[in-house]
Amino acid sequence: MVAPVIRFPIRCAGLFLLLALSSVTSSCAQEEDHAARVRRVLSAAPLFDGHNDLPWAIREQQAAPHSVQAYDLRRTTAGHTDIARLRAGMVGAQFWSVYVDMESVEVGAARVQLEQIDIARQVIRAYPDVFEQAYGTADVERIFASNRIGSVLGMEGGHAIENSLGALRAFYDLGVRYMTLTHSGNTDWADSATDDPEHGGLTHFGEEVVREMNRLGMLVDLSHTSAETMNDALDVTEAPVIFSHSGAQGLTGHRRNVPDQVLQRLPENGGVVMVVFYPWHVSEALRTHEGPGDPPWATLDDVADHIEYVRAVAGPDHVGLGSDFDGMEPDPPPDGLEDVSKFPALLEELSRRGWSEDDLAKLAGGNVLRAWRAAEEVALRIREQRGPSNATIEGLDAGPLPQN
C-alpha cells in the first residue's frame, strides 16, 4: 500500500516556512545578544588571565632558544599566544608565568628564575604599544584604560627562592606579584600535590614565607600545592590567596585540583580559584579513560562546568580564569579553547547558562583584582608593624631537607 501524500495548502506551507525562518532568526539574535553582552563586559573591565607560560615557550623554542626577537608576537606563533589573538580574545591583563622547572634546582633555580624574568620583561618592552608591566592594581586599571595589556609577573615554584627570604624580596622588587609555593615536587618547606608528602603541609619556614609574602603584598598562589599546604597557608595568611590555574576536585579527581573543603574556606579568606583549561585537570572522562580508542578530549563545556562548580561551592566572588596557555604541551587545549582568542567564547557559554553581566565581570577579572587590592592593603598595614624577616630555614626548621 502506498502511503497517501499529504498536501498542505500553499498558505500553510508559507506559514511553516515563516515560522522556521523566525526560529532561526530568533536563535541568531540570541547568539548575537550573548556575544554583545560579553563584548560589553570585556570593554568595561579587564579580562585578567591568571597563568600564561609564554616566557617558557620562548625559552624552549628549538630554532632560537631564549630569543624574544625570534619569537615574533606580531606574527602568528606556533603556540597559543600572539598579539592578534590576544586582541581577538579581548585580554586586558595577564599574569605571565615566569616558570622554573624542578630540574633547575641542580644548576641554580634562582639563576634560571632571573633569566625567565628577563625574558618576560624583554617581551613587555619589545611591544610598548601592546604591553606595559604592572606592579599593582592601579597600574592594571590605568594600562587597561589605555587599551593595552597590563602585564604582571607570576613565579611558578617556590624552589626558585632557594630557601632565601632575601631572594623572595629581590624577585618582588623586579615585579613578581605572585608565587606558587610549589610546583611538581616538594620544596624544603612545602608539600606539592604531585609528590610524596614530606612535611605534612608547610614547615615553620614555609609559614614564614607566607607571612613575608603578606608583608610584601605578593599574592600567595596555592596551585600545585597539597591540600595540607593549602590549609596551612590559609591558617597563616592575613591576605587573600589565589589559585592561579586550578580546577575543582569535586568534578575531576586530579590531585592538582582544589578539594571542596578548601573551596568552602575561600569566602572567609577572600581568595580566588582561577580555573585552569588544562585538559587532564578539567575532564574526568579523559583522566579515567581506559580501553581501546582515543579518549574523549576535553571541551570548552568542561571548563565552564568547573567554573560553575567553583561558583556553586565558594560563591561568585571567588572564581576567575587561569588558562595555562602555552603550558599544556604536548597536549592540545580543550576543543573550543584552542588559544588566547577564545576567551570570549567561554564567557558566551556562561552567558547562555544564565550568568549575569556582573558575575561575568567578576569572573573575567573583577575577583582577582579585588583579592589583589586587599593584599595590597594588608601589606600596607603589616609594614607599619614590622620590617623584613631575617628568618632562615636552618633557624626555623633545623636545616633543609634534601631536594627531590
N, C-alpha and C positions, 0 to 999 in steps of 0.2 A: 504494500500500500504506500502510495506516495503522500508524504505529508503535505497538508494544504499550505499554500503560500498566503501569508497574512500580509495584506497590503494596507498601509496607513494612508489616509488622505494626505495630499501634499501639504495641507496646512499643519497637520500633526507632525509630519516629518520635519517641517521647518521649525516647529516649536521645540522638538527634541534637539535639533541642531543648535538652536539658540541657547537652550539650557546647558548643553555640553560646552559651548563656547563661553558661556557665562561662568561655568565652574572653572574652566581653565584660566580665564581672565582673573577670577577671584583668587585662585591659587597663586598666580604670578604676582598679583598685587600684595598678597600676604608675604610672599618671599621678599618682595621689594621693601615692604614695611620692616621686616626683620633686619635686612641689610642697612636700611636707612637709620634704624634705631642704633645699630652698632656703630655706624659712622658718626652719628651724633654723640654717642658716649665717648668714643675714642678721639673725637675732635676737641672735646671739652676737658678730658682728663687723660694723663699719660697711661698707656699700656706699659707696665713695668714688669718685664720678664726677669725671673729670679736666677736663671742659670743658662749661659751660653758658652760653649767651650771653643769659640773661635781662636783664641790665642794658642791653644794646644794644637788645633788643626794647622795653624801657620807653622808652629814649631816642627810638626811631624810631616809636612809636605815633602814628598820624595825628591822633587826636582830641585828645590832650593830651601832646605830646612832653615827655619828661623826668619826667612826673608819676608818682611811686610810688603816690600815693593813687588816681589814676585806674586804674592797673593793679592791680586788687584781687585779690590772690592767694587770698583766701578764696572767690572765685567761680571758675567755670570760665573760664579765659582763652582768648583767640583763639590763643595759641601752644601750646607743648609743655609748659609748666610752670605748676603752681599747687599749693597746699598739699595738697589732697585727692589729687591724682595723685602728688605726692612721697611721701605716706604709703602709697598703694597700691603704689608702686614700692619701698618699704622703703629709700629713700635715707637713709643715715646720715651722710654728709659730702659736701660739694660744693665743688669749685673753681669759683667764679663768675668767669667771664671778664670782665675789665674791658678789653674790646677797644677799640682806637682805629684807625680806618681810615687808609689811607695818605694820603687827601686832607687829613687833619687837619694834615699837615706844613705846608701852606700857611697855616694860621691859628694854628698853635702846638699841636703834638701834646701837649706837657706839660699845657697848659690843659685840653684835651679829656680827657686821662687823669685829671686831678683830678676832672673832672665825672663821669666814669664810676665812679671810686672812690666819690664822694659818693652816686651813685645806688645802688650796691651796698650801701653802709653804711646808707643810709636803709631799704632793703628789710629788712636784717637787724634793724634796730632797731624796725621797724614791727610785727614779729611775734615778740616775745621768747619766747612760748610755743613757737615752732617753730624759730627760728634763734638762733644765737649766733656771733659772729665768733671764729674760732680763729686763733691766732698760732703754734701749734706742735703737735706730735703729741700731747703730753699733753692739750692743750685738746680736740683732736678726740675722744680717748678719753673724757674727762670729759663732754663735751657729749652724745656718743652714749649714755653710761650714763644720762643724764637724759632720754632719749627725745626729744631734739631733734637738729637737723641742724647739725653743725659746718660753719661757712661760712668758706671761705678765699678770698682774692682772688688771681687769676692774671692778670698782664698779658699781652696778646697783641700783640706787636710792639715790638721794641727801638727803633723810631723815636721812641717816646714819651719816652725819656730825653733826647732832643735832644743826644746825644753828651756827656752830663754824668754822671760818677760820683756827684756830689753829688745830682743828681736821683734817681739809682738808689737811693741810701741813703734819701732822703726818702720814696720810694714804699715802701721796706721798712718804714720807721717807721709808715706808715699801714696796714700789714698785708699787703702784697703778698708772696707766698711762692713764686711762680714768675714767670719772664719768658720768653716766647717770643722768641728772639733776632731773628727777622724775621717779617714777615707775607708778603703777596703780592708785595712789592717789596723790593729790597735796601735795607739801611741803609748809612750811610757806612763801616761796619766789618764787615759780614757779608753774604754772598750768600744770597738766597732761592731756594727750589726752583722758583719760578714767575716768575723774572725772568732776564734775560741776565746771565751771570756777569761781575762786575767785579773781584773781589778774589781769586778762587781759594779762597774759604772765608772764614776770619777774617783781618782785618788785625791788626797788633800791638795796636792799641787794642781790637779785638774780643777778643783773648786776655786783655787786662787787665780787660775787662768780666766775663769768665767767672771770673777769679781773684777779683775783688771780690764777685761773687755767692757764690762759695765762702766767702769770709770772712764774709759776712753770714749765710749759711745759707739763701739764696734758691736754689730749685731752678732749674737750667738746663734750659729747655724747648726741645727741638730740633724740634718740629713746625714745618712751613713752611720749614725751612732746607734748603739744598742739601746733597747728600751730602758735598761738600768741607767745608762748615761743620760738619756733624755730626762728621766725622772730626777736624777741627781742635779742636773743643770737647772731644771725647773724649781727645785728646792732652794738653790743658791741664788739664782739670778734676781736682780732687782728691776730688770728691764724686760720687755717682751722679747721672745725668741722668734726665730724663723726656721722653717724647713725649706731650704732654697729649691729643692727638687725631690719631692717625695710623694708617694701615693698613700692610699688608705689600706691598711692591712685587713680590715673587715671585708673588703672586696677582693683583694688579691693578696694571698698569704705569703708574700715575699718578706724576708726578714728586714729588707731595706725600707719597708713601708711603716707607717705610723699606727700603732695599736689604738683601739678605741679608748682605752683607759687614759692614754696621753692626750688624744683629741679632746677628751672631756675636761682636761685641765687648762686648755687654752683660753677659755673665756676669762678665767681669773688672772692668767698671766698677760693676756692681750696679744699673744703670739699669732702667727700665720703659717699655715701649711700651703706652700706654693706647689701646686700639683704638677708632677713630672709627666712627660709624654713617653718616656722610655717604654717600649712595648712589653718587656718582661715584667714590668712593675705595675702595669695597668690592666693586663688581660690574664685572668685566672685560667681561661681556656688554653691560652698559649703556654702559660707556665706549666700546666699539668698535662699537656698533650702527650699521649703515648700511642704506639702502634704505627701502622703504615700511613703513608701520605703526609703531605705538608700540613703543619699545624695551622689553625685559623689565625691569621695575623691580626694584631691589634688595630683598632679603628678610632676615629675621632669620637665615636659614641662611647667607647670605653673610657676615654679621658673625661668626657662630660659626666659619665657615671661617677667617677672618682670625685670630681668637683662637687657634684650634688651630694655625695656621701659625706664629704668633709663638712659641707654646709649644714647637713642634717644633724650631724653629731656635735660639731663645735660651734656652729652658728654662722650667719652670713658675713660677720666681721672678721672671720678667721681663715679665709681661703683666698688663694692667689694663684698665679701662673708661674711655673718653673720648668720651662720646656726641656732643657738638656740638649738643645740642638747643637750639632757638631760634636756631641759627646756620646753618640749611640753606636758608632761603628764597631763591628762591621754590619750591624743590623740596620735596616731602613726604619724610618719613623713610622708611626701608625698611618694607615690609609686615611687620607683626608687631611693629614697634618704633615705634609711632606717637607715643609721648610718654613722659614720665618714669615712668608707671605700669607700663611694660612690661619694666623690668629683670629682674624675676623670671622672665619667660617665656624670656629669653635664657639665664639660668643653668639653668633646667629643661631646655632643649635640650642644653646641655653635660652635664648630669647623665645624660640619655638616651644621650649619646655615651660615657659611661663615666667622666666626671670624678669624682674623689673629693671628699668634703666638704672636706678640707684644701686641695686645689687650687682648689676653688670659692671658699673663703675668701681664699686668696692673690689670686686674680683680682679678687674684689669690692673689696678694699681693703687686704689684708694686704701686698701687694707695694709699693704706693706709700707706705704708712706706714713700712715698713721702709727704703725708699730715702730718704724724708724724714728719718727718725730718724738715718740715717747722715750725711746732710748737716748736720744739727744738730751732731752730734759732731765732724765735720770743722771746722765753723765755730768751735767752742769751742777746738779745738787751734790753728787759724790765728790767732785773735785774741790768743792768748798770744804769738805770734811777731811779729805786725805790726799796725799800725794802718791806718786808712782810706787808700786810694790817692788821691793827688793828681794822678795822670797825666791828661794831656789828649790829645785826638785830634791836635791840632796838634803836640804834642811827640813823639808816638809814630809818627804816620803822615804828618807833614809837611803837614798841612792836610786839611780834609774834602773829599770829592768831592761834586759836585752831586747833589742828591736827584732820583731819577726821579719 
